């Protein structure tokens, strides 16, 4: 990291929450030593009595040389519990995850706790995801109607342009009048339309899969 950024964060009097690499460059985590560990399937919160099994392995960074206490540990090949989420004595939190997509619920839980949120204080939104010009308007209407009948507010996450990953051809929402009609009907049912990117692609990835604004 640049010296300016490291100094700026190190001089902050507010609590710092760091994820992944480079945290040791901040004074809040001075002396931090990290060791990468792939394919961890058993983790445990220090507030819980038993391990949590993960369906897919998660990549973690083993934490050492920090004062404070472990918030989460994983079981290593040696049978011992090794920390990968840590809270320092001054309340700074380090989250040793290198892939937030692989287990984003774990990261979200840690962030809520770090910011002092509780389960009953967190506002959740139900979102109908990645609606593009190639979406099936009949299935979309069924899903929205199901929620509407149960008085469940919902968000319509719309991608205006679909890009064929093989040919690069684009399909625009204006070319799908039936789908537009369904979206407007769902709006009348209480659905809120949000723009979920423009193409939601990155280079040659499929629409709905890529990090469009990554670089």
C-alpha positions as CSV (number, residue, x, y, z in Angstrom):
1,X,0.0,0.0,0.0
2,X,1.1,3.6,-0.4
3,X,2.7,5.2,2.6
4,X,0.1,8.0,2.5
5,X,-2.8,5.4,2.8
6,X,-1.0,3.4,5.5
7,X,-0.3,6.6,7.5
8,X,-3.8,7.9,7.1
9,X,-5.4,4.7,8.4
10,X,-2.8,4.2,11.1
11,X,-3.4,7.7,12.5
12,X,-7.2,7.1,12.7
13,X,-8.7,7.2,16.1
14,X,-11.7,5.2,15.0
15,X,-11.9,1.5,15.1
16,X,-10.4,-0.2,12.0
17,X,-11.8,-3.3,10.4
18,X,-9.4,-5.0,7.9
19,X,-9.9,-7.9,5.5
20,X,-7.3,-10.0,3.8
21,X,-3.7,-8.9,3.0
22,X,-1.8,-5.8,3.9
23,X,-3.4,-5.2,7.3
24,X,0.0,-5.5,9.0
25,X,1.0,-2.2,7.4
26,X,-1.4,-0.4,9.8
27,X,-0.4,0.4,13.4
28,X,-3.7,-1.1,14.6
29,X,-2.4,-4.5,13.5
30,X,1.4,-4.0,14.0
31,X,3.3,-7.3,14.1
32,X,0.5,-9.2,12.3
33,X,1.7,-12.4,10.8
34,X,-0.4,-14.2,8.2
35,X,-0.2,-17.7,6.8
36,X,-2.5,-18.8,3.9
37,X,-4.6,-21.9,4.3
38,X,-6.8,-23.3,1.6
39,X,-9.9,-25.6,1.7
40,X,-10.9,-25.1,5.4
41,X,-14.2,-27.0,6.0
42,X,-14.5,-26.7,9.8
43,X,-14.7,-23.4,11.5
44,X,-15.9,-22.3,15.0
45,X,-17.0,-19.1,16.6
46,X,-15.4,-18.6,20.0
47,X,-19.0,-17.9,21.2
48,X,-20.2,-21.4,20.1
49,X,-19.5,-24.8,21.6
50,X,-19.3,-26.8,18.3
51,X,-17.8,-26.5,14.9
52,X,-19.7,-25.3,11.8
53,X,-19.3,-27.4,8.7
54,X,-19.0,-25.6,5.3
55,X,-20.2,-27.3,2.1
56,X,-17.4,-25.8,0.1
57,X,-13.9,-25.0,1.4
58,X,-13.0,-21.5,2.4
59,X,-9.6,-19.8,2.0
60,X,-8.4,-18.2,5.3
61,X,-5.4,-16.4,6.6
62,X,-4.0,-17.8,9.8
63,X,-3.5,-15.0,12.3
64,X,-0.6,-14.8,14.8
65,X,1.4,-12.2,16.7
66,X,-1.5,-10.0,17.6
67,X,-2.7,-9.2,21.1
68,X,-6.4,-9.6,21.8
69,X,-8.7,-12.6,21.3
70,X,-9.8,-14.9,18.5
71,X,-13.4,-14.5,17.2
72,X,-13.2,-17.4,14.7
73,X,-10.9,-20.4,14.4
74,X,-10.5,-23.3,12.0
75,X,-9.3,-26.8,12.7
76,X,-6.0,-27.5,11.1
77,X,-4.4,-30.8,10.0
78,X,-2.7,-30.9,13.4
79,X,-6.0,-31.1,15.1
80,X,-5.5,-27.7,16.8
81,X,-7.7,-24.6,16.5
82,X,-6.0,-21.8,14.6
83,X,-7.5,-18.2,14.6
84,X,-8.4,-16.4,11.4
85,X,-10.7,-13.7,12.7
86,X,-9.2,-11.6,15.5
87,X,-10.2,-8.7,17.7
88,X,-7.4,-6.6,19.2
89,X,-7.5,-5.1,22.7
90,X,-8.5,-1.8,21.3
91,X,-11.5,-3.2,19.4
92,X,-9.9,-3.3,15.9
93,X,-11.1,-6.4,14.0
94,X,-9.1,-8.4,11.5
95,X,-11.0,-10.8,9.1
96,X,-8.7,-13.4,7.5
97,X,-10.6,-14.2,4.4
98,X,-9.2,-14.0,0.9
99,X,-12.3,-14.8,-1.1
100,X,-15.4,-13.0,0.1
101,X,-17.6,-14.6,-2.6
102,X,-16.9,-18.1,-1.4
103,X,-18.4,-17.4,2.0
104,X,-19.9,-14.0,2.1
105,X,-22.3,-14.7,4.8
106,X,-19.5,-15.3,7.3
107,X,-17.9,-12.0,6.3
108,X,-21.3,-10.2,6.6
109,X,-21.8,-11.6,10.0
110,X,-18.4,-10.4,11.2
111,X,-19.0,-7.0,9.8
112,X,-22.4,-6.7,11.5
113,X,-20.8,-7.7,14.8
114,X,-17.9,-5.4,14.3
115,X,-20.2,-2.4,13.7
116,X,-22.3,-3.3,16.7
117,X,-25.4,-4.5,14.8
118,X,-27.7,-7.2,16.2
119,X,-29.9,-9.6,14.3
120,X,-33.1,-7.6,15.1
121,X,-31.6,-4.3,14.1
122,X,-30.5,-5.3,10.6
123,X,-32.9,-4.3,7.8
124,X,-33.0,-7.0,5.1
125,X,-34.3,-6.7,1.5
126,X,-35.6,-9.6,-0.6
127,X,-34.2,-9.1,-4.1
128,X,-35.2,-10.8,-7.4
129,X,-31.8,-11.1,-8.9
130,X,-30.2,-10.4,-12.3
131,X,-33.2,-9.6,-14.3
132,X,-32.0,-9.1,-17.9
133,X,-33.6,-8.9,-21.3
134,X,-33.1,-12.7,-21.6
135,X,-35.1,-13.4,-18.4
136,X,-38.3,-15.4,-18.6
137,X,-41.1,-12.9,-17.9
138,X,-43.6,-15.6,-16.9
139,X,-41.3,-17.0,-14.2
140,X,-40.6,-13.4,-13.1
141,X,-44.3,-12.6,-12.8
142,X,-44.9,-15.8,-10.8
143,X,-42.1,-15.0,-8.3
144,X,-43.3,-11.3,-7.9
145,X,-46.9,-12.3,-7.6
146,X,-46.0,-14.9,-4.9
147,X,-44.3,-12.2,-2.8
148,X,-47.1,-9.7,-3.4
149,X,-49.8,-12.0,-2.2
150,X,-47.9,-12.5,1.0
151,X,-47.3,-8.8,1.5
152,X,-43.6,-9.2,1.2
153,X,-41.9,-6.1,-0.3
154,X,-39.2,-6.9,-2.9
155,X,-36.6,-5.3,-5.1
156,X,-36.2,-6.0,-8.8
157,X,-32.6,-6.1,-9.7
158,X,-32.5,-5.2,-13.4
159,X,-29.7,-5.4,-15.9
160,X,-30.8,-3.3,-19.0
161,X,-28.5,-4.9,-21.6
162,X,-27.7,-8.6,-22.1
163,X,-24.3,-9.4,-23.8
164,X,-23.8,-12.8,-25.5
165,X,-20.4,-13.9,-24.2
166,X,-19.6,-15.9,-27.4
167,X,-20.6,-13.3,-30.0
168,X,-20.6,-10.0,-28.2
169,X,-24.1,-9.3,-29.5
170,X,-26.2,-7.1,-27.3
171,X,-30.0,-7.5,-26.5
172,X,-31.6,-4.3,-25.1
173,X,-34.6,-4.2,-22.7
174,X,-36.4,-2.1,-25.2
175,X,-36.5,-5.2,-27.5
176,X,-38.5,-7.1,-24.9
177,X,-41.8,-5.3,-24.5
178,X,-43.5,-8.3,-22.7
179,X,-40.7,-8.3,-20.1
180,X,-41.0,-4.5,-19.7
181,X,-44.8,-4.9,-19.2
182,X,-44.2,-7.4,-16.4
183,X,-41.7,-5.2,-14.7
184,X,-44.2,-2.3,-14.7
185,X,-46.9,-4.6,-13.4
186,X,-44.6,-5.8,-10.6
187,X,-43.9,-2.1,-9.8
188,X,-47.6,-1.6,-9.3
189,X,-47.5,-4.5,-6.9
190,X,-44.9,-2.7,-4.8
191,X,-41.7,-3.9,-6.4
192,X,-38.8,-1.4,-6.5
193,X,-36.7,-1.4,-9.6
194,X,-32.9,-0.8,-9.2
195,X,-30.3,-0.8,-11.9
196,X,-27.9,-3.6,-11.3
197,X,-25.1,-2.5,-13.6
198,X,-25.5,-1.9,-17.3
199,X,-24.4,-5.2,-18.7
200,X,-23.1,-6.9,-15.5
201,X,-20.2,-8.4,-17.5
202,X,-16.5,-8.3,-17.3
203,X,-14.6,-8.8,-20.5
204,X,-16.0,-12.1,-21.8
205,X,-18.0,-13.2,-18.8
206,X,-21.7,-13.9,-19.0
207,X,-24.2,-11.2,-18.2
208,X,-25.1,-11.5,-14.5
209,X,-21.7,-13.0,-13.6
210,X,-18.9,-10.5,-14.2
211,X,-17.7,-7.6,-12.1
212,X,-18.5,-4.9,-14.7
213,X,-16.7,-2.0,-13.0
214,X,-13.8,-4.0,-11.6
215,X,-11.1,-2.0,-13.3
